[in-house]
Amino acid sequence: MLVHDDLFESTADLLVVTTNASLDRSGDAVMGRGAAKEAVRRWPWLRRGLGNHIRGLGGKLYGFLAFETREGDSAQLGCFQVKMEFHERARLDIIRISMKGLLDYVEEAGISAALNFPGIGAGRLSREEVAPVIAELLEHERIFVHEK
């Protein structure tokens, strides 16, 4: 379901931000723009957590990842990969993989999720390019795609 408000004001069970698979010199995930940057401002441990997962997978394609909440967190957090490296354009094939992972997770856990509209902004794709690919997310009754 498409909503026009601030992702970080959502009351969904799972708060998801779009991400890439780049690591900095210390092995932390590069999360320096858009919703990912705001997520790191609020939850500084997220950069290290995502970086650990990327390194642990032995590759760079992770799709969708959910993280255990930390004490005091208001929602569970997730990362929705849209590209490989931070400087690249988002890729529709990666968005499809991440979307399937998120859909499966939401269905299995029986929860609601909120995420920023994937691939636009720092991903440099147009809304018109991405919307047909994420149609299942936009139609899902417990997934809220935020666009400001």
FIBAMAR-697922 format. One record per residue (C-alpha): residue number from 0; residue in three letters; y negated, z, x. Coordinates in nm, 2 decimals, padded with zeros to 4 digits, m for minus. Layout:
FIBAMAR-697922
<NUM,ALA,<Y,Z,X>>
...
***
This chain:
FIBAMAR-697922
<0,MET,<00.00,00.00,00.00>>
<1,LEU,<m00.34,m00.10,00.14>>
<2,VAL,<m00.60,00.17,00.14>>
<3,HIS,<m00.96,00.16,00.26>>
<4,ASP,<m01.03,00.49,00.42>>
<5,ASP,<m00.99,00.69,00.74>>
<6,LEU,<m00.63,00.70,00.87>>
<7,PHE,<m00.69,01.05,01.02>>
<8,GLU,<m00.78,01.19,00.68>>
<9,SER,<m00.45,01.09,00.53>>
<10,THR,<m00.22,01.35,00.38>>
<11,ALA,<00.10,01.15,00.45>>
<12,ASP,<00.40,01.32,00.61>>
<13,LEU,<00.39,01.08,00.91>>
<14,LEU,<00.08,00.96,01.08>>
<15,VAL,<00.14,00.64,01.28>>
<16,VAL,<m00.09,00.46,01.53>>
<17,THR,<m00.04,00.12,01.68>>
<18,THR,<00.04,00.12,02.05>>
<19,ASN,<00.15,m00.09,02.34>>
<20,ALA,<00.40,m00.03,02.63>>
<21,SER,<00.16,00.00,02.92>>
<22,LEU,<00.19,00.30,03.15>>
<23,ASP,<m00.08,00.43,03.38>>
<24,ARG,<m00.01,00.54,03.74>>
<25,SER,<00.10,00.89,03.63>>
<26,GLY,<00.35,00.74,03.39>>
<27,ASP,<00.15,00.82,03.07>>
<28,ALA,<00.11,00.56,02.80>>
<29,VAL,<m00.22,00.37,02.80>>
<30,MET,<m00.38,00.46,02.47>>
<31,GLY,<m00.75,00.38,02.52>>
<32,ARG,<m00.86,00.20,02.21>>
<33,GLY,<m00.88,00.22,01.84>>
<34,ALA,<m00.65,00.46,01.64>>
<35,ALA,<m00.44,00.53,01.95>>
<36,LYS,<m00.74,00.66,02.14>>
<37,GLU,<m00.84,00.88,01.85>>
<38,ALA,<m00.48,01.01,01.82>>
<39,VAL,<m00.49,01.11,02.19>>
<40,ARG,<m00.82,01.28,02.14>>
<41,ARG,<m00.66,01.49,01.87>>
<42,TRP,<m00.31,01.53,02.03>>
<43,PRO,<m00.34,01.49,02.41>>
<44,TRP,<00.03,01.54,02.46>>
<45,LEU,<00.10,01.21,02.29>>
<46,ARG,<00.02,00.99,02.59>>
<47,ARG,<00.28,01.18,02.80>>
<48,GLY,<00.54,01.18,02.52>>
<49,LEU,<00.52,00.81,02.46>>
<50,GLY,<00.52,00.74,02.83>>
<51,ASN,<00.84,00.94,02.87>>
<52,HIS,<01.00,00.74,02.59>>
<53,ILE,<00.90,00.41,02.74>>
<54,ARG,<01.03,00.51,03.09>>
<55,GLY,<01.35,00.65,02.94>>
<56,LEU,<01.43,00.34,02.75>>
<57,GLY,<01.44,00.14,03.07>>
<58,GLY,<01.25,m00.14,02.91>>
<59,LYS,<00.92,m00.19,02.74>>
<60,LEU,<01.02,m00.29,02.38>>
<61,TYR,<01.05,00.03,02.17>>
<62,GLY,<00.93,m00.09,01.83>>
<63,PHE,<00.87,00.23,01.63>>
<64,LEU,<00.90,00.59,01.76>>
<65,ALA,<00.86,00.91,01.58>>
<66,PHE,<00.77,01.24,01.76>>
<67,GLU,<00.86,01.59,01.68>>
<68,THR,<00.55,01.78,01.56>>
<69,ARG,<00.40,02.05,01.78>>
<70,GLU,<00.31,02.39,01.65>>
<71,GLY,<m00.02,02.35,01.46>>
<72,ASP,<00.01,01.98,01.39>>
<73,SER,<m00.06,01.88,01.03>>
<74,ALA,<00.17,01.58,01.03>>
<75,GLN,<00.45,01.42,01.22>>
<76,LEU,<00.33,01.15,01.46>>
<77,GLY,<00.46,00.80,01.52>>
<78,CYS,<00.39,00.50,01.74>>
<79,PHE,<00.41,00.15,01.61>>
<80,GLN,<00.43,m00.10,01.90>>
<81,VAL,<00.23,m00.43,01.85>>
<82,LYS,<00.22,m00.57,02.20>>
<83,MET,<00.37,m00.52,02.55>>
<84,GLU,<00.06,m00.47,02.77>>
<85,PHE,<m00.27,m00.32,02.66>>
<86,HIS,<m00.47,m00.62,02.76>>
<87,GLU,<m00.26,m00.87,02.56>>
<88,ARG,<m00.30,m00.99,02.21>>
<89,ALA,<m00.07,m00.84,01.95>>
<90,ARG,<00.26,m01.02,01.89>>
<91,LEU,<00.40,m01.09,01.54>>
<92,ASP,<00.76,m01.06,01.66>>
<93,ILE,<00.69,m00.71,01.80>>
<94,ILE,<00.51,m00.62,01.48>>
<95,ARG,<00.82,m00.73,01.28>>
<96,ILE,<01.05,m00.51,01.49>>
<97,SER,<00.82,m00.21,01.46>>
<98,MET,<00.79,m00.26,01.09>>
<99,LYS,<01.17,m00.26,01.04>>
<100,GLY,<01.19,00.07,01.24>>
<101,LEU,<00.92,00.23,01.03>>
<102,LEU,<01.07,00.12,00.70>>
<103,ASP,<01.41,00.25,00.80>>
<104,TYR,<01.27,00.58,00.92>>
<105,VAL,<01.06,00.64,00.60>>
<106,GLU,<01.36,00.55,00.38>>
<107,GLU,<01.61,00.77,00.58>>
<108,ALA,<01.37,01.07,00.60>>
<109,GLY,<01.24,01.03,00.24>>
<110,ILE,<00.88,01.08,00.36>>
<111,SER,<00.55,00.91,00.33>>
<112,ALA,<00.37,00.74,00.62>>
<113,ALA,<00.02,00.62,00.70>>
<114,LEU,<m00.08,00.38,00.97>>
<115,ASN,<m00.37,00.17,01.08>>
<116,PHE,<m00.35,m00.20,00.99>>
<117,PRO,<m00.14,m00.33,01.28>>
<118,GLY,<m00.24,m00.61,01.52>>
<119,ILE,<m00.61,m00.64,01.43>>
<120,GLY,<m00.89,m00.48,01.63>>
<121,ALA,<m00.77,m00.44,02.00>>
<122,GLY,<m00.46,m00.66,01.91>>
<123,ARG,<m00.70,m00.95,01.84>>
<124,LEU,<m00.50,m01.10,01.55>>
<125,SER,<m00.66,m01.17,01.22>>
<126,ARG,<m00.58,m00.98,00.90>>
<127,GLU,<m00.46,m01.32,00.75>>
<128,GLU,<m00.21,m01.37,01.04>>
<129,VAL,<m00.06,m01.02,01.01>>
<130,ALA,<m00.06,m00.96,00.63>>
<131,PRO,<00.24,m01.19,00.55>>
<132,VAL,<00.44,m01.03,00.83>>
<133,ILE,<00.38,m00.68,00.70>>
<134,ALA,<00.41,m00.76,00.33>>
<135,GLU,<00.69,m00.50,00.29>>
<136,LEU,<00.46,m00.23,00.43>>
<137,LEU,<00.18,m00.34,00.20>>
<138,GLU,<00.41,m00.33,m00.10>>
<139,HIS,<00.59,00.00,m00.02>>
<140,GLU,<00.49,00.29,m00.24>>
<141,ARG,<00.52,00.56,00.03>>
<142,ILE,<00.36,00.37,00.32>>
<143,PHE,<m00.02,00.36,00.33>>
<144,VAL,<m00.18,00.09,00.56>>
<145,HIS,<m00.53,00.20,00.64>>
<146,GLU,<m00.81,m00.05,00.69>>
<147,LYS,<m01.17,00.06,00.72>>
***
